[in-house]
Amino acid sequence: MGCFDTVKFMCPFCQELTDVQSKAGSCSLTTYIETDVPSDIAKDLNNSTESCDNCKAAFKIVAVKEIKNIRMSAVPYYKED
């Protein structure tokens, strides 16, 4: 099993916290919250589609604003037919 870092996002559907993993950072098993994500991890996760651990709904992760640590948010994702 490899190492990774985790970012906790609020699901835009059920409002529960869900974990998203990244291997782009220090991979030291550190946990971050979506409002304070290191830039290397933010770049890795930006525009990725994930699913909620709780309700299984798909959402897309997008960068909200570029600063020292990039604030990110989970937004609804609707699969195109």
C-alpha positions in Angstrom: 0.0 0.0 0.0 1.4 3.4 -1.0 1.5 6.6 0.9 -0.8 9.6 0.0 -2.3 12.8 1.5 -6.0 13.3 2.0 -8.2 16.3 1.5 -11.6 16.4 3.1 -14.3 17.9 1.0 -17.9 18.7 1.9 -20.2 16.8 -0.6 -22.3 19.3 -2.5 -25.2 16.9 -2.4 -25.5 15.4 1.1 -23.3 17.9 2.9 -21.2 15.2 4.5 -17.4 15.2 4.6 -15.7 12.9 2.1 -12.0 12.0 1.7 -10.1 12.5 -1.6 -6.6 11.1 -1.8 -3.6 12.6 -3.7 -0.1 11.3 -4.3 1.1 14.7 -5.5 2.1 16.2 -2.1 4.5 15.0 0.5 2.6 11.7 0.7 3.1 11.7 4.5 -0.5 10.7 5.3 -1.4 14.3 6.1 -5.0 15.4 6.1 -6.1 18.8 4.8 -9.5 20.5 4.5 -10.8 21.9 1.2 -10.2 25.5 2.3 -6.5 25.1 2.8 -4.9 22.8 0.2 -1.2 22.9 -0.7 -0.7 24.0 -4.3 0.9 20.8 -5.5 -2.1 18.8 -4.2 -4.6 21.4 -5.5 -3.1 21.2 -9.0 -3.3 17.4 -8.9 -7.0 17.4 -7.8 -8.2 20.4 -9.9 -10.9 19.4 -12.3 -11.0 15.8 -11.1 -14.2 13.9 -10.7 -14.7 12.1 -7.4 -17.6 10.4 -5.6 -18.9 10.9 -2.1 -18.1 8.2 0.4 -21.5 8.7 2.0 -24.1 9.2 -0.8 -22.0 8.0 -3.8 -22.9 11.1 -5.8 -20.2 12.3 -8.3 -18.8 15.8 -7.9 -16.0 17.8 -9.6 -13.2 19.4 -7.7 -12.3 22.9 -8.8 -9.9 25.6 -7.6 -11.7 28.6 -6.2 -8.8 31.0 -6.0 -5.1 30.8 -6.4 -3.2 31.9 -3.3 -0.3 30.4 -1.3 -2.6 27.4 -0.5 -5.4 27.1 -2.9 -9.0 27.1 -1.7 -11.0 24.4 -3.5 -14.6 23.3 -3.4 -16.6 20.3 -4.4 -19.3 21.1 -7.0 -22.1 19.0 -8.4 -21.2 16.8 -11.4 -23.8 15.6 -13.7 -22.7 12.9 -16.2 -23.5 13.9 -19.8 -25.7 11.4 -21.7 
